[in-house]
């Protein structure tokens, strides 16, 4: 596949000399499009991710990549090739060599630039783990995160709280003539609501993940088969609104930045139905039952807290898991399949 990209790159260079319209975009942008195509074909043949498709020009979400990018923090502007200096509102200042930049437009019509910077810093050395600094968490729909210590964080339910407003605006859109100016204005309103929902969800996940990472040295989570869970038509909307995958990804990269550990319990273990004290497994436990009674050890369990404790116990009891690394320093990698 690398030879294919190299070959296509030489053809592109040849055509740029002959065709004027290929000189309008930056050369880096065209090369990046070939790299993306090469990556898409590699995923199709090796990972069976789906055959590459052309992107429609009518799609409001567009983006392109380039390298020749400059930033002026004092004047609050950035230089985009073939466009010039553009007024910019910076999220924060950065130092280092700019590698690549991606300019994107959202569905709501806003433009963002994402910059990859090499600051020359290495990831911190993994720290030694103390037993009291290990935490197990269980995720849910109503209660977003429950810890093994009984602390609960409620789900903001961004989509559900904005659903009435979203439905009302979508009904207005259906009454307008397709493609008209009023139709386009109404479509922009709907996109703005969706963007607000996404922002609420991301803000909550960033705040919660930062809190959990900063207060603990190791976090035990459960690997979920989300695709299978979405087959439940009664819970699919709530699962999509919770966006657990995005939350776990935020936990992982923040843990890597601070030299901490994320341990994963493999899917298929009954964390909610197993008594963490005696190991009794309750076969029937509907989702509506938030507490249950263990007939073996006479313990009353909160469903979510019990699951969080079992997740932590599984990680710390694994032969090659956290327990074996409590006194040794080489951490930093994910604990896969409880090992």
C-alpha positions as CSV (number, residue, x, y, z in Angstrom):
1,X,0.0,0.0,0.0
2,X,2.9,2.4,0.6
3,X,4.2,1.8,-2.9
4,X,0.7,2.6,-4.2
5,X,0.7,5.9,-2.4
6,X,4.2,6.7,-3.6
7,X,3.1,5.9,-7.2
8,X,-0.1,8.0,-7.0
9,X,1.9,10.9,-5.5
10,X,4.2,11.0,-8.5
11,X,1.2,11.0,-10.9
12,X,-0.3,13.9,-8.9
13,X,2.9,15.9,-9.2
14,X,2.9,15.3,-12.9
15,X,-0.8,16.4,-13.3
16,X,-0.2,19.6,-11.2
17,X,2.2,20.8,-13.8
18,X,-0.4,20.4,-16.6
19,X,-3.7,21.2,-15.0
20,X,-4.2,24.8,-13.6
21,X,-7.2,23.8,-11.3
22,X,-4.9,21.4,-9.4
23,X,-2.8,24.4,-8.4
24,X,-5.7,26.2,-6.6
25,X,-5.5,24.1,-3.3
26,X,-2.2,23.7,-1.4
27,X,0.0,20.8,-2.5
28,X,0.1,19.4,1.0
29,X,-3.7,19.1,1.0
30,X,-3.8,17.0,-2.1
31,X,-1.0,14.7,-0.6
32,X,-2.9,14.3,2.6
33,X,-6.0,13.3,0.6
34,X,-3.9,10.5,-1.0
35,X,-2.7,9.4,2.4
36,X,-6.3,9.3,3.7
37,X,-7.3,7.2,0.7
38,X,-4.4,4.9,1.3
39,X,-5.4,4.5,5.0
40,X,-9.0,3.9,4.0
41,X,-8.0,1.1,1.6
42,X,-5.7,-0.5,4.2
43,X,-8.5,-0.6,6.8
44,X,-10.9,-2.1,4.2
45,X,-8.5,-4.9,3.2
46,X,-7.0,-5.7,6.6
47,X,-9.6,-4.6,9.1
48,X,-12.8,-4.9,7.0
49,X,-13.9,-1.4,8.0
50,X,-15.9,-0.8,4.9
51,X,-15.1,0.3,1.3
52,X,-14.0,3.9,0.9
53,X,-16.7,6.3,-0.4
54,X,-16.6,9.7,-2.0
55,X,-17.5,12.6,0.2
56,X,-20.4,14.7,-1.0
57,X,-19.8,18.4,-1.6
58,X,-23.3,19.1,-0.2
59,X,-22.3,17.8,3.2
60,X,-22.0,20.8,5.5
61,X,-19.2,19.1,7.5
62,X,-16.0,19.5,5.5
63,X,-12.3,19.5,6.4
64,X,-8.8,19.5,4.9
65,X,-5.2,19.1,6.1
66,X,-2.1,21.1,5.4
67,X,1.4,21.7,6.8
68,X,2.4,25.3,5.9
69,X,0.7,26.9,8.9
70,X,1.7,29.9,11.0
71,X,0.3,31.4,14.2
72,X,0.4,34.9,15.6
73,X,-0.8,34.8,19.2
74,X,-0.3,38.6,19.8
75,X,-2.4,39.6,16.8
76,X,-4.8,36.7,17.3
77,X,-4.7,35.4,13.8
78,X,-3.4,32.4,11.8
79,X,-2.0,32.0,8.3
80,X,-3.8,29.5,6.1
81,X,-2.1,28.6,2.7
82,X,-3.9,30.0,-0.4
83,X,-6.2,32.0,1.9
84,X,-4.0,34.3,4.0
85,X,-4.2,35.6,7.6
86,X,-7.5,34.7,9.3
87,X,-8.8,36.1,12.6
88,X,-8.7,33.4,15.2
89,X,-9.9,32.8,18.8
90,X,-7.3,30.6,20.4
91,X,-8.2,27.9,22.9
92,X,-4.7,28.2,24.5
93,X,-1.1,29.1,23.6
94,X,1.4,26.3,22.7
95,X,5.1,25.9,22.1
96,X,6.8,23.5,19.7
97,X,7.0,22.6,16.1
98,X,3.8,22.5,14.1
99,X,3.5,19.2,12.3
100,X,0.0,19.2,10.7
101,X,-3.1,21.3,10.8
102,X,-6.7,20.5,10.0
103,X,-9.2,23.1,9.1
104,X,-12.8,21.9,9.5
105,X,-16.3,23.3,9.2
106,X,-19.1,22.0,11.5
107,X,-22.7,21.5,10.6
108,X,-23.6,24.7,12.4
109,X,-21.3,26.7,10.0
110,X,-18.4,27.3,12.5
111,X,-14.8,26.9,11.5
112,X,-12.1,25.2,13.7
113,X,-8.4,24.5,13.2
114,X,-6.8,21.6,15.0
115,X,-3.0,21.7,15.2
116,X,-0.7,18.8,15.9
117,X,2.4,20.2,17.8
118,X,5.6,18.4,18.7
119,X,6.7,20.1,22.0
120,X,9.6,17.7,22.6
121,X,8.3,16.5,25.9
122,X,8.2,12.8,26.9
123,X,5.3,11.1,28.7
124,X,6.0,10.9,32.4
125,X,7.4,7.7,33.9
126,X,4.6,5.5,35.3
127,X,4.2,5.9,39.0
128,X,4.0,3.2,41.7
129,X,0.5,2.3,42.6
130,X,-0.8,2.5,46.2
131,X,-3.7,0.2,47.1
132,X,-5.8,3.0,48.5
133,X,-5.4,5.0,45.2
134,X,-7.1,2.3,43.1
135,X,-10.7,2.9,42.1
136,X,-13.3,0.8,40.3
137,X,-16.1,2.5,38.3
138,X,-19.3,1.3,36.8
139,X,-21.0,3.4,34.0
140,X,-24.8,3.6,33.5
141,X,-27.6,5.6,32.0
142,X,-29.3,7.2,34.9
143,X,-26.2,7.3,37.1
144,X,-23.4,8.0,34.7
145,X,-20.5,6.8,36.9
146,X,-20.6,4.9,40.2
147,X,-17.4,4.3,42.2
148,X,-16.6,1.4,44.5
149,X,-16.7,3.9,47.4
150,X,-20.4,4.6,46.7
151,X,-19.9,8.0,45.1
152,X,-22.3,8.7,42.2
153,X,-22.3,11.2,39.3
154,X,-25.6,11.8,37.6
155,X,-25.9,11.7,33.8
156,X,-26.6,15.2,32.3
157,X,-28.8,13.6,29.6
158,X,-28.1,16.4,27.2
159,X,-30.2,14.9,24.3
160,X,-33.2,14.1,26.5
161,X,-33.3,17.6,28.0
162,X,-33.2,19.2,24.5
163,X,-35.5,16.7,22.8
164,X,-38.7,18.7,22.9
165,X,-37.0,21.8,21.5
166,X,-35.3,19.6,18.8
167,X,-38.5,17.9,17.8
168,X,-40.3,21.3,17.5
169,X,-37.6,22.7,15.3
170,X,-37.6,19.6,13.1
171,X,-41.3,19.9,12.6
172,X,-40.8,23.4,11.4
173,X,-38.2,22.2,9.0
174,X,-40.6,19.6,7.5
175,X,-43.1,22.4,6.6
176,X,-40.6,24.4,4.6
177,X,-39.8,23.9,0.9
178,X,-36.8,21.7,0.4
179,X,-33.7,23.7,-0.5
180,X,-35.2,27.2,0.0
181,X,-33.5,29.9,2.1
182,X,-35.9,29.4,5.0
183,X,-35.2,25.7,4.8
184,X,-31.5,26.4,5.1
185,X,-32.0,28.8,8.0
186,X,-34.1,26.2,9.9
187,X,-31.6,23.5,9.2
188,X,-28.9,25.7,10.7
189,X,-31.0,26.1,13.8
190,X,-31.3,22.4,14.2
191,X,-27.5,22.0,13.7
192,X,-26.9,24.6,16.4
193,X,-29.1,22.6,18.9
194,X,-27.1,19.4,18.1
195,X,-23.9,21.2,18.6
196,X,-25.1,22.5,22.0
197,X,-26.0,18.9,23.0
198,X,-22.5,17.7,22.0
199,X,-20.8,20.5,23.9
200,X,-22.8,19.8,27.1
201,X,-21.8,16.1,26.9
202,X,-18.1,16.8,26.2
203,X,-17.8,19.4,28.9
204,X,-19.3,16.9,31.5
205,X,-17.0,14.1,30.3
206,X,-13.9,16.2,30.4
207,X,-14.7,17.5,33.9
208,X,-15.5,14.1,35.3
209,X,-12.5,12.3,33.6
210,X,-10.1,15.0,34.9
211,X,-11.5,14.6,38.4
212,X,-11.1,10.8,38.4
213,X,-7.6,10.9,36.9
214,X,-6.3,13.6,39.3
215,X,-7.6,11.9,42.4
216,X,-6.5,8.3,41.7
217,X,-3.5,6.4,40.4
218,X,-5.3,3.5,38.8
219,X,-8.9,3.3,37.4
220,X,-10.6,0.0,36.8
221,X,-13.3,0.0,34.1
222,X,-15.4,-2.7,32.3
223,X,-15.0,-3.3,28.6
224,X,-18.5,-3.0,27.1
225,X,-19.9,-4.4,23.9
226,X,-21.7,-1.2,23.0
227,X,-22.8,-2.4,19.6
228,X,-24.6,-5.3,21.1
229,X,-26.2,-3.1,23.8
230,X,-27.6,-0.8,21.1
231,X,-29.7,-3.6,19.8
232,X,-32.1,-3.0,22.7
233,X,-34.6,-0.6,21.2
234,X,-35.7,0.6,24.7
235,X,-32.2,1.6,25.8
236,X,-30.4,2.5,22.5
237,X,-31.2,6.2,22.7
238,X,-30.0,6.5,26.3
239,X,-26.8,4.6,25.5
240,X,-26.0,6.8,22.5
241,X,-26.7,9.9,24.6
242,X,-24.3,8.6,27.4
243,X,-21.5,8.2,24.9
244,X,-19.4,5.9,27.1
245,X,-16.8,5.2,24.5
246,X,-15.9,8.9,24.3
247,X,-15.6,9.0,28.1
248,X,-13.3,6.0,28.2
249,X,-11.1,7.5,25.5
250,X,-10.7,10.7,27.5
251,X,-9.8,8.6,30.6
252,X,-7.1,6.7,28.7
253,X,-5.3,9.6,27.1
254,X,-5.4,11.7,30.3
255,X,-4.0,8.7,32.3
256,X,-1.2,8.3,29.8
257,X,-0.3,12.0,30.1
258,X,0.0,11.7,33.8
259,X,1.7,8.3,34.0
260,X,-1.3,6.6,35.5
261,X,-3.1,3.3,34.7
262,X,-6.4,2.3,33.2
263,X,-7.2,-1.4,33.8
264,X,-10.0,-3.1,31.8
265,X,-12.2,-6.0,32.9
266,X,-13.1,-8.2,29.9
267,X,-16.7,-8.2,28.6
268,X,-18.9,-11.0,29.7
269,X,-18.3,-11.0,33.5
270,X,-21.4,-10.6,35.6
271,X,-20.3,-7.6,37.7
272,X,-23.8,-6.5,38.8
273,X,-25.2,-10.0,39.5
274,X,-22.3,-11.3,41.6
275,X,-22.1,-10.7,45.3
276,X,-18.7,-9.0,46.0
277,X,-18.6,-10.6,49.5
278,X,-19.3,-14.3,49.0
279,X,-19.4,-14.7,45.2
280,X,-23.0,-15.7,44.9
281,X,-24.4,-15.1,41.4
282,X,-28.0,-14.0,41.1
283,X,-29.3,-15.4,37.8
284,X,-32.3,-13.1,37.3
285,X,-31.8,-9.4,38.0
286,X,-33.9,-7.1,35.8
287,X,-32.6,-3.6,35.1
288,X,-35.5,-2.1,37.1
289,X,-34.1,-3.7,40.3
290,X,-31.5,-1.2,41.6
291,X,-30.9,-3.1,44.8
292,X,-30.8,-6.8,45.5
293,X,-30.5,-9.2,48.5
294,X,-27.9,-11.9,48.7
295,X,-29.4,-15.1,50.2
296,X,-25.9,-16.6,51.0
297,X,-24.3,-13.9,53.1
298,X,-27.5,-11.8,53.9
299,X,-26.1,-8.6,52.3
300,X,-28.1,-5.9,50.7
301,X,-26.4,-4.5,47.5
302,X,-26.7,-1.4,45.5
303,X,-26.5,-2.7,42.0
304,X,-24.1,-0.1,40.6
305,X,-21.9,0.0,43.7
306,X,-21.6,-3.8,43.8
307,X,-20.6,-3.8,40.1
308,X,-17.9,-1.1,40.7
309,X,-16.5,-3.2,43.6
310,X,-16.4,-6.3,41.5
311,X,-14.6,-4.5,38.7
312,X,-12.0,-3.3,41.2
313,X,-11.6,-6.7,42.8
314,X,-11.2,-8.4,39.4
315,X,-8.4,-6.1,38.4
316,X,-6.6,-6.3,41.8
317,X,-7.0,-10.1,42.1
318,X,-5.7,-10.9,38.6
319,X,-2.3,-12.8,38.7
320,X,-0.6,-10.3,36.4
321,X,-2.9,-7.4,37.1
322,X,-2.5,-4.4,39.3
323,X,-1.9,-6.5,42.4
324,X,1.4,-7.9,40.9
325,X,2.5,-4.3,40.1
326,X,1.8,-2.6,43.4
327,X,5.5,-2.6,44.3
328,X,7.0,-2.5,40.8
329,X,7.2,0.6,38.6
330,X,6.7,-0.5,35.0
331,X,3.1,0.5,34.4
332,X,1.6,2.7,31.7
333,X,0.1,0.0,29.4
334,X,-3.5,-1.0,29.5
335,X,-4.3,-4.2,31.4
336,X,-5.9,-6.3,28.7
337,X,-8.3,-9.2,29.5
338,X,-7.4,-8.9,33.2
339,X,-3.7,-9.6,32.7
